[in-house]
Amino acid sequence: MTGGALLADLTPPTAGRPTDADWAAAVAAVTGLPADGRVLLICHVNPDGDALGSMLGFGLGLRRLGVRQLQATFPGRPEVPEPFQGMPGLDLLVPAVQAYPDPDLVICFDVAAVSRLGELADRLERAGTALVLDHHASNTRFGGIHLVDAEAAATSVVVEQLLDRLGAPLDREIAECLYIALATDTGSFRFDMTTPAVHEMAARLLATGIQPGEISRRIFDTRPYGAVRLYGDVLARTKLEPAAVGGRGMVWTYATLEDLARHGQRPYTLEALIDSVRCTAEADVSFVLKQVAEAEWAVSMRSKGATDVSRVAVALGGGGHRLAAGFTAYGAISDVVAAIRAELARGVGGEAVETESAPAPGAGAPQSGSELQDQQ
Protein backbone atom coordinates (compact mmCIF):
# COMPACT_ATOMS: atom_id res chain seq x y z
CA MET A 1 0.00 0.00 0.00
CA THR A 2 1.63 3.23 -1.11
CA GLY A 3 1.34 6.69 0.31
CA GLY A 4 -0.23 8.55 -2.64
CA ALA A 5 -3.48 9.80 -1.03
CA LEU A 6 -2.69 9.25 2.62
CA LEU A 7 -3.51 12.79 3.66
CA ALA A 8 -6.89 13.01 1.97
CA ASP A 9 -9.30 11.62 4.56
CA LEU A 10 -9.89 14.24 7.24
CA THR A 11 -13.39 13.20 8.34
CA PRO A 12 -13.57 11.31 11.67
CA PRO A 13 -15.35 7.98 11.14
CA THR A 14 -17.57 6.19 13.59
CA ALA A 15 -15.51 4.89 16.49
CA GLY A 16 -14.74 1.20 16.28
CA ARG A 17 -12.16 -1.50 16.80
CA PRO A 18 -9.63 -3.09 14.43
CA THR A 19 -10.92 -6.02 12.39
CA ASP A 20 -9.10 -9.30 11.81
CA ALA A 21 -8.21 -7.97 8.38
CA ASP A 22 -6.68 -4.85 9.94
CA TRP A 23 -4.52 -6.93 12.28
CA ALA A 24 -3.46 -9.21 9.44
CA ALA A 25 -2.49 -6.24 7.28
CA ALA A 26 -0.45 -4.72 10.10
CA VAL A 27 1.39 -7.98 10.78
CA ALA A 28 2.09 -8.40 7.06
CA ALA A 29 3.44 -4.85 6.84
CA VAL A 30 6.06 -5.66 9.49
CA THR A 31 6.90 -9.23 8.59
CA GLY A 32 7.03 -8.40 4.87
CA LEU A 33 9.85 -5.89 5.30
CA PRO A 34 13.03 -6.65 3.32
CA ALA A 35 16.14 -7.40 5.39
CA ASP A 36 17.40 -3.84 4.89
CA GLY A 37 13.97 -2.22 5.21
CA ARG A 38 13.92 1.17 6.90
CA VAL A 39 11.29 1.67 9.60
CA LEU A 40 10.39 5.11 10.93
CA LEU A 41 8.33 5.38 14.12
CA ILE A 42 6.59 8.72 14.76
CA CYS A 43 4.52 9.97 17.68
CA HIS A 44 2.76 13.31 18.06
CA VAL A 45 4.27 16.70 18.81
CA ASN A 46 4.94 17.37 22.51
CA PRO A 47 4.79 13.64 23.30
CA ASP A 48 3.11 12.47 26.49
CA GLY A 49 3.71 9.19 28.28
CA ASP A 50 1.42 7.12 26.06
CA ALA A 51 2.84 8.50 22.81
CA LEU A 52 6.48 8.11 23.81
CA GLY A 53 6.06 4.85 25.75
CA SER A 54 4.04 3.20 22.99
CA MET A 55 6.52 4.23 20.31
CA LEU A 56 9.66 3.22 22.19
CA GLY A 57 8.12 0.01 23.51
CA PHE A 58 7.18 -1.02 19.99
CA GLY A 59 10.58 0.04 18.69
CA LEU A 60 12.31 -2.18 21.23
CA GLY A 61 10.00 -5.01 20.19
CA LEU A 62 11.00 -4.55 16.53
CA ARG A 63 14.64 -4.55 17.58
CA ARG A 64 14.11 -7.89 19.35
CA LEU A 65 12.59 -9.20 16.11
CA GLY A 66 15.74 -8.31 14.18
CA VAL A 67 14.76 -5.02 12.50
CA ARG A 68 18.08 -3.27 11.98
CA GLN A 69 17.29 0.04 10.26
CA LEU A 70 15.01 1.61 12.82
CA GLN A 71 14.42 5.21 13.94
CA ALA A 72 11.95 6.86 16.31
CA THR A 73 11.13 10.56 16.27
CA PHE A 74 8.52 13.26 16.82
CA PRO A 75 7.96 16.73 15.33
CA GLY A 76 9.13 19.96 16.89
CA ARG A 77 11.89 20.52 19.40
CA PRO A 78 13.79 17.23 19.99
CA GLU A 79 13.35 17.43 23.75
CA VAL A 80 12.18 14.54 25.91
CA PRO A 81 10.22 15.72 28.97
CA GLU A 82 12.26 15.24 32.14
CA PRO A 83 9.99 12.58 33.72
CA PHE A 84 10.59 10.34 30.69
CA GLN A 85 14.34 10.78 30.39
CA GLY A 86 14.99 7.45 32.11
CA MET A 87 12.73 5.48 29.79
CA PRO A 88 14.25 2.49 27.94
CA GLY A 89 14.70 2.83 24.18
CA LEU A 90 15.68 6.50 24.09
CA ASP A 91 18.67 5.55 21.93
CA LEU A 92 16.17 4.93 19.12
CA LEU A 93 15.29 8.64 19.01
CA VAL A 94 16.60 10.98 16.34
CA PRO A 95 15.68 14.64 15.70
CA ALA A 96 13.00 15.11 13.05
CA VAL A 97 15.54 16.61 10.64
CA GLN A 98 17.54 13.36 10.73
CA ALA A 99 14.59 11.01 10.20
CA TYR A 100 14.57 8.74 7.13
CA PRO A 101 13.19 10.86 4.26
CA ASP A 102 11.57 7.89 2.47
CA PRO A 103 11.16 4.92 4.83
CA ASP A 104 9.82 1.57 3.70
CA LEU A 105 7.42 1.54 6.64
CA VAL A 106 6.25 4.45 8.78
CA ILE A 107 4.28 3.72 11.96
CA CYS A 108 2.42 6.49 13.81
CA PHE A 109 1.60 6.23 17.52
CA ASP A 110 -1.14 8.05 19.44
CA VAL A 111 -1.70 10.44 16.52
CA ALA A 112 -5.33 11.26 15.75
CA ALA A 113 -4.77 13.67 12.85
CA VAL A 114 -2.06 14.54 10.34
CA SER A 115 -1.72 18.01 11.85
CA ARG A 116 -0.14 16.39 14.92
CA LEU A 117 2.78 15.17 12.78
CA GLY A 118 4.06 18.64 11.97
CA GLU A 119 7.04 18.65 9.63
CA LEU A 120 7.05 14.83 9.55
CA ALA A 121 3.69 14.58 7.77
CA ASP A 122 5.41 14.27 4.39
CA ARG A 123 6.87 10.90 5.43
CA LEU A 124 3.39 9.41 5.03
CA GLU A 125 3.37 10.11 1.30
CA ARG A 126 6.97 9.04 0.83
CA ALA A 127 6.66 5.77 2.76
CA GLY A 128 6.07 2.44 1.11
CA THR A 129 3.49 1.61 3.79
CA ALA A 130 1.92 3.72 6.54
CA LEU A 131 0.51 2.12 9.69
CA VAL A 132 -1.43 4.02 12.38
CA LEU A 133 -1.77 2.76 15.98
CA ASP A 134 -4.14 4.86 18.07
CA HIS A 135 -7.06 4.88 20.52
CA HIS A 136 -8.70 8.25 19.86
CA ALA A 137 -12.32 8.16 18.73
CA SER A 138 -11.59 11.32 16.75
CA ASN A 139 -8.90 9.61 14.63
CA THR A 140 -9.30 10.74 11.01
CA ARG A 141 -8.04 7.44 9.51
CA PHE A 142 -5.12 9.04 7.73
CA GLY A 143 -2.44 6.66 6.53
CA GLY A 144 -2.91 3.26 4.92
CA ILE A 145 -3.41 0.59 7.62
CA HIS A 146 -5.38 1.46 10.76
CA LEU A 147 -5.22 -0.18 14.17
CA VAL A 148 -7.48 2.34 15.90
CA ASP A 149 -9.32 1.04 18.96
CA ALA A 150 -11.53 3.72 20.50
CA GLU A 151 -12.34 1.35 23.36
CA ALA A 152 -8.70 0.97 24.38
CA ALA A 153 -7.55 2.88 27.45
CA ALA A 154 -4.26 3.82 25.76
CA THR A 155 -2.40 3.36 22.51
CA SER A 156 -0.06 1.03 24.42
CA VAL A 157 -2.95 -1.47 24.61
CA VAL A 158 -2.95 -1.67 20.82
CA VAL A 159 0.85 -1.86 20.78
CA GLU A 160 0.95 -4.80 23.19
CA GLN A 161 -1.57 -6.71 21.08
CA LEU A 162 0.41 -6.13 17.88
CA LEU A 163 3.69 -7.13 19.52
CA ASP A 164 2.02 -10.34 20.71
CA ARG A 165 0.75 -11.10 17.19
CA LEU A 166 4.27 -10.51 15.86
CA GLY A 167 5.74 -12.92 18.39
CA ALA A 168 7.95 -10.31 20.05
CA PRO A 169 9.10 -11.28 23.57
CA LEU A 170 7.82 -9.09 26.40
CA ASP A 171 10.92 -8.20 28.40
CA ARG A 172 11.47 -5.66 31.20
CA GLU A 173 12.49 -2.78 28.92
CA ILE A 174 9.47 -3.14 26.66
CA ALA A 175 7.22 -3.63 29.68
CA GLU A 176 8.49 -0.47 31.37
CA CYS A 177 7.72 1.62 28.29
CA LEU A 178 4.23 0.16 27.96
CA TYR A 179 3.55 0.46 31.69
CA ILE A 180 4.45 4.16 31.66
CA ALA A 181 2.17 4.61 28.65
CA LEU A 182 -0.71 2.76 30.30
CA ALA A 183 -0.31 4.43 33.70
CA THR A 184 -0.15 7.97 32.30
CA ASP A 185 -3.21 7.65 30.06
CA THR A 186 -5.32 6.04 32.80
CA GLY A 187 -4.28 8.61 35.42
CA SER A 188 -2.47 5.94 37.45
CA PHE A 189 -5.43 3.61 36.86
CA ARG A 190 -8.00 6.11 38.20
CA PHE A 191 -9.90 7.05 35.04
CA ASP A 192 -13.12 5.45 33.76
CA MET A 193 -11.30 3.57 30.98
CA THR A 194 -9.53 1.47 33.63
CA THR A 195 -11.23 -1.85 32.90
CA PRO A 196 -10.43 -5.38 34.10
CA ALA A 197 -8.50 -5.82 30.84
CA VAL A 198 -6.33 -2.81 31.74
CA HIS A 199 -5.41 -4.36 35.09
CA GLU A 200 -4.74 -7.69 33.38
CA MET A 201 -2.35 -5.96 30.99
CA ALA A 202 -0.66 -4.17 33.90
CA ALA A 203 -0.24 -7.54 35.62
CA ARG A 204 1.50 -8.97 32.54
CA LEU A 205 3.85 -6.00 32.46
CA LEU A 206 4.57 -6.19 36.19
CA ALA A 207 5.32 -9.90 35.86
CA THR A 208 8.48 -9.00 33.89
CA GLY A 209 9.98 -7.53 37.06
CA ILE A 210 9.53 -3.80 36.53
CA GLN A 211 9.24 -1.67 39.68
CA PRO A 212 5.91 0.25 39.71
CA GLY A 213 6.79 2.29 42.80
CA GLU A 214 10.04 3.61 41.36
CA ILE A 215 8.38 4.28 37.99
CA SER A 216 5.50 6.18 39.61
CA ARG A 217 7.82 8.32 41.72
CA ARG A 218 9.84 9.22 38.63
CA ILE A 219 6.87 9.91 36.36
CA PHE A 220 4.22 11.36 38.68
CA ASP A 221 5.78 12.42 41.97
CA THR A 222 9.01 14.22 41.10
CA ARG A 223 9.03 17.92 40.17
CA PRO A 224 11.73 20.61 40.46
CA TYR A 225 11.16 23.34 43.02
CA GLY A 226 10.67 25.85 40.21
CA ALA A 227 7.74 23.80 38.92
CA VAL A 228 6.12 23.79 42.36
CA ARG A 229 6.38 27.60 42.51
CA LEU A 230 5.09 27.87 38.93
CA TYR A 231 2.04 25.75 39.76
CA GLY A 232 1.35 27.95 42.79
CA ASP A 233 1.29 31.09 40.67
CA VAL A 234 -0.91 29.58 37.96
CA LEU A 235 -3.35 27.93 40.36
CA ALA A 236 -3.72 31.22 42.24
CA ARG A 237 -5.45 32.71 39.18
CA THR A 238 -7.88 29.83 38.73
CA LYS A 239 -11.47 30.93 37.99
CA LEU A 240 -14.60 28.97 38.90
CA GLU A 241 -17.84 29.52 36.94
CA PRO A 242 -20.46 27.38 38.72
CA ALA A 243 -23.31 28.46 36.42
CA ALA A 244 -21.50 27.41 33.23
CA VAL A 245 -22.27 24.21 31.30
CA GLY A 246 -25.91 24.31 32.30
CA GLY A 247 -25.04 24.53 35.99
CA ARG A 248 -22.50 21.70 35.93
CA GLY A 249 -19.71 24.16 36.52
CA MET A 250 -16.51 25.11 34.74
CA VAL A 251 -13.07 25.86 36.19
CA TRP A 252 -10.04 27.12 34.32
CA THR A 253 -6.71 28.88 34.46
CA TYR A 254 -3.88 29.89 32.15
CA ALA A 255 -0.07 29.87 32.10
CA THR A 256 2.06 32.28 30.09
CA LEU A 257 5.54 32.10 28.66
CA GLU A 258 6.45 34.75 31.21
CA ASP A 259 5.40 32.35 33.98
CA LEU A 260 7.73 29.68 32.59
CA ALA A 261 10.64 32.09 32.22
CA ARG A 262 10.17 33.50 35.73
CA HIS A 263 10.56 30.06 37.27
CA GLY A 264 13.08 28.69 34.76
CA GLN A 265 10.81 25.88 33.51
CA ARG A 266 10.30 24.21 30.15
CA PRO A 267 6.78 24.04 28.59
CA TYR A 268 6.38 20.30 29.28
CA THR A 269 6.32 21.11 33.00
CA LEU A 270 2.74 22.31 32.51
CA GLU A 271 1.40 19.02 31.14
CA ALA A 272 0.30 17.77 34.56
CA LEU A 273 -1.24 21.10 35.58
CA ILE A 274 -4.71 20.07 34.39
CA ASP A 275 -4.79 17.37 37.08
CA SER A 276 -4.53 20.01 39.80
CA VAL A 277 -7.40 21.98 38.28
CA ARG A 278 -9.77 19.12 37.43
CA CYS A 279 -10.13 18.07 41.09
CA THR A 280 -12.31 21.14 41.80
CA ALA A 281 -15.49 19.77 43.39
CA GLU A 282 -17.84 22.44 42.02
CA ALA A 283 -17.01 21.91 38.32
CA ASP A 284 -17.59 19.08 35.86
CA VAL A 285 -15.44 20.71 33.15
CA SER A 286 -11.91 21.99 33.62
CA PHE A 287 -9.39 23.42 31.19
CA VAL A 288 -5.97 25.03 31.11
CA LEU A 289 -4.63 27.47 28.51
CA LYS A 290 -0.87 27.11 28.03
CA GLN A 291 0.82 29.83 26.02
CA VAL A 292 2.88 28.56 23.09
CA ALA A 293 3.61 31.86 21.32
CA GLU A 294 2.48 35.47 21.55
CA ALA A 295 -1.06 34.71 20.37
CA GLU A 296 -1.13 30.91 20.53
CA TRP A 297 -2.46 28.65 23.28
CA ALA A 298 -2.52 24.88 23.77
CA VAL A 299 -5.80 24.08 25.51
CA SER A 300 -6.20 20.94 27.63
CA MET A 301 -9.77 20.00 28.63
CA ARG A 302 -11.15 17.45 31.09
CA SER A 303 -14.61 16.27 32.15
CA LYS A 304 -15.69 14.28 35.19
CA GLY A 305 -18.30 12.51 33.09
CA ALA A 306 -21.36 14.69 32.56
CA THR A 307 -19.89 16.58 29.58
CA ASP A 308 -18.32 15.36 26.35
CA VAL A 309 -15.29 17.64 26.01
CA SER A 310 -14.18 15.91 22.80
CA ARG A 311 -17.26 17.39 21.10
CA VAL A 312 -16.14 20.84 22.19
CA ALA A 313 -12.54 20.25 21.13
CA VAL A 314 -13.56 18.92 17.71
CA ALA A 315 -15.86 21.91 17.17
CA LEU A 316 -12.91 24.20 17.92
CA GLY A 317 -10.52 22.36 15.62
CA GLY A 318 -9.05 19.67 17.87
CA GLY A 319 -10.06 16.26 19.16
CA GLY A 320 -9.60 13.65 21.86
CA HIS A 321 -11.86 11.61 24.13
CA ARG A 322 -15.12 12.25 25.94
CA LEU A 323 -13.32 12.92 29.22
CA ALA A 324 -10.02 14.35 27.91
CA ALA A 325 -9.47 16.46 24.82
CA GLY A 326 -7.67 19.50 23.50
CA PHE A 327 -7.09 21.97 20.71
CA THR A 328 -4.92 24.94 19.73
CA ALA A 329 -6.38 28.45 20.00
CA TYR A 330 -5.21 31.79 18.65
CA GLY A 331 -6.14 35.12 20.23
CA ALA A 332 -6.77 36.81 23.55
CA ILE A 333 -7.46 34.73 26.65
CA SER A 334 -10.93 36.23 27.06
CA ASP A 335 -11.85 35.34 23.45
CA VAL A 336 -10.64 31.75 23.77
CA VAL A 337 -12.50 31.24 27.06
CA ALA A 338 -15.65 32.78 25.56
CA ALA A 339 -15.49 30.37 22.62
CA ILE A 340 -15.16 27.40 24.98
CA ARG A 341 -17.96 28.66 27.22
CA ALA A 342 -20.29 29.13 24.24
CA GLU A 343 -19.54 25.70 22.81
CA LEU A 344 -20.13 24.07 26.19
CA ALA A 345 -23.47 25.90 26.48
CA ARG A 346 -24.42 24.65 23.02
CA GLY A 347 -23.87 21.10 24.22
CA VAL A 348 -26.53 21.46 26.93
CA GLY A 349 -28.94 23.35 24.70
CA GLY A 350 -28.48 26.69 26.42
CA GLU A 351 -26.88 30.02 25.81
CA ALA A 352 -23.43 31.07 26.94
CA VAL A 353 -23.47 32.38 30.50
CA GLU A 354 -22.26 35.94 30.93
CA THR A 355 -19.37 36.01 33.40
CA GLU A 356 -16.61 38.31 34.40
CA SER A 357 -13.99 38.66 31.68
CA ALA A 358 -10.62 36.99 32.04
CA PRO A 359 -8.01 38.73 34.18
CA ALA A 360 -5.40 40.68 32.28
CA PRO A 361 -2.50 38.42 31.28
CA GLY A 362 1.12 39.25 31.85
CA ALA A 363 3.67 40.57 29.39
CA GLY A 364 3.64 39.01 25.96
CA ALA A 365 0.00 37.91 26.13
CA PRO A 366 -1.97 37.93 22.85
CA GLN A 367 -3.82 41.00 21.70
CA SER A 368 -5.23 39.71 18.40
CA GLY A 369 -8.51 37.98 17.49
CA SER A 370 -9.77 34.54 18.46
CA GLU A 371 -9.21 32.34 15.42
CA LEU A 372 -9.12 28.73 16.58
CA GLN A 373 -6.97 26.11 14.92
CA ASP A 374 -6.45 22.39 15.06
CA GLN A 375 -4.70 20.32 17.62
CA GLN A 376 -5.97 17.14 19.17
C-alpha positions, -999 to 999 in steps of 0.1 A, spaced: 0 0 0 16 32 -11 13 67 3 -2 86 -26 -35 98 -10 -27 92 26 -35 128 37 -69 130 20 -93 116 46 -99 142 72 -134 132 83 -136 113 117 -154 80 111 -176 62 136 -155 49 165 -147 12 163 -122 -15 168 -96 -31 144 -109 -60 124 -91 -93 118 -82 -80 84 -67 -49 99 -45 -69 123 -35 -92 94 -25 -62 73 -4 -47 101 14 -80 108 21 -84 71 34 -49 68 61 -57 95 69 -92 86 70 -84 49 98 -59 53 130 -67 33 161 -74 54 174 -38 49 140 -22 52 139 12 69 113 17 96 104 51 109 83 54 141 66 87 148 45 100 177 28 133 181 43 167 188 49 174 225 48 136 233 31 125 265 37 92 283 14 71 261 28 85 228 65 81 238 61 49 257 40 32 230 65 42 203 97 32 222 81 0 235 72 -10 200 106 0 187 123 -22 212 100 -50 202 110 -45 165 146 -46 176 141 -79 194 126 -92 161 157 -83 142 148 -50 125 181 -33 120 173 0 103 150 16 128 144 52 139 119 69 163 111 106 163 85 133 168 80 167 153 91 200 169 119 205 194 138 172 200 133 174 237 122 145 259 102 157 290 123 152 321 100 126 337 106 103 307 143 108 304 150 74 321 127 55 298 143 25 279 147 28 242 157 65 241 187 56 219 162 49 191 153 86 190 166 110 163 157 146 157 130 151 130 155 166 106 175 134 107 146 110 102 146 87 71 132 109 43 116 79 25 112 49 48 98 16 37 74 15 66 62 44 88 43 37 120 24 65 138 16 62 175 -11 81 194 -17 104 165 -53 113 158 -48 137 129 -21 145 103 -17 180 119 -1 164 149 28 152 128 41 186 120 70 186 96 71 148 96 37 146 78 54 143 44 69 109 54 34 94 50 34 101 13 70 90 8 67 58 28 61 24 11 35 16 38 19 37 65 5 21 97 -14 40 124 -18 28 160 -41 49 181 -71 49 205 -87 83 199 -123 82 187 -116 113 167 -89 96 146 -93 107 110 -80 74 95 -51 90 77 -24 67 65 -29 33 49 -34 6 76 -54 15 108 -52 -2 142 -75 23 159 -93 10 190 -115 37 205 -123 13 234 -87 10 244 -76 29 274 -43 38 258 -24 34 225 -1 10 244 -30 -15 246 -30 -17 208 9 -19 208 10 -48 232 -16 -67 211 4 -61 179 37 -71 195 20 -103 207 7 -111 172 43 -105 159 57 -129 184 79 -103 201 91 -113 236 78 -91 264 109 -82 284 115 -57 312 125 -28 289 95 -31 267 72 -36 297 85 -5 314 77 16 283 42 2 280 35 5 317 45 42 317 22 46 286 -7 28 303 -3 44 337 -2 80 323 -32 77 301 -53 60 328 -43 86 354 -25 59 375 -54 36 369 -80 61 382 -99 71 350 -131 54 338 -113 36 310 -95 15 336 -112 -18 329 -104 -54 341 -85 -58 308 -63 -28 317 -54 -44 351 -47 -77 334 -23 -60 310 -7 -42 339 -2 -75 356 15 -90 325 38 -60 325 46 -62 362 53 -99 359 85 -90 339 100 -75 371 95 -38 365 92 -17 397 59 3 397 68 23 428 100 36 414 84 43 380 55 62 396 78 83 417 98 92 386 69 99 364 42 114 387 58 124 420 90 142 411 90 179 402 117 206 405 112 233 430 107 259 402 77 238 389 61 238 424 64 276 425 51 279 389 20 258 398 14 279 428 13 311 407 -9 296 380 -34 279 404 -37 312 422 -54 327 392 -79 298 387 -115 309 380 -146 290 389 -178 295 369 -205 274 387 -233 285 364 -215 274 332 -223 242 313 -259 243 323 -250 245 360 -225 217 359 -197 242 365 -165 251 347 -131 259 362 -100 271 343 -67 289 345 -39 299 322 -1 299 321 21 323 301 55 321 287 65 348 312 54 323 340 77 297 326 106 321 322 102 335 357 106 301 373 131 287 348 108 259 335 103 242 302 68 240 286 64 203 293 63 211 330 27 223 325 14 190 311 3 178 346 -12 211 356 -47 201 344 -48 174 371 -45 200 398 -74 220 383 -98 191 374 -101 181 411 -123 211 418 -155 198 434 -178 224 420 -170 219 383 -176 191 359 -154 207 332 -119 220 336 -94 234 312 -60 250 311 -46 275 285 -9 271 280 8 298 260 29 286 231 36 319 213 25 355 215 -11 347 204 -11 309 205 -25 286 233 -25 249 238 -58 241 255 -62 209 276 -98 200 286 -111 175 311 -146 163 322 -157 143 352 -183 125 331 -214 147 326 -199 166 296 -183 154 263 -153 176 260 -142 159 228 -173 174 211 -161 208 222 -125 203 211 -136 189 177 -159 219 172 -129 242 179 -105 224 156 -91 197 179 -101 163 192 -96 136 219 -119 116 241 -151 122 259 -133 129 292 -100 143 279 -95 165 248 -77 195 235 -71 220 207 -49 249 197 -64 284 200 -52 318 187 -61 351 202 -68 368 235 -75 347 266 -109 362 271 -118 353 235 -106 318 238 -125 312 271 -156 328 256 -155 304 226 -152 274 250 -180 287 272 -203 291 242 -195 257 228 -201 241 262 -235 259 265 -244 246 230 -239 211 242 -265 215 269 -289 233 247 -285 267 264 -269 300 258 -234 311 269 -235 324 305 -223 359 309 -194 360 334 -166 383 344 -140 387 317 -106 370 320 -80 387 342 -54 407 323 -25 384 313 11 393 319 37 406 294 36 390 260 0 379 261 -20 379 228 -38 410 217 -52 397 184 -85 380 175 -98 345 185 -92 323 154 -91 287 166 -70 261 149 -65 224 151 -47 203 176 -60 171 192 
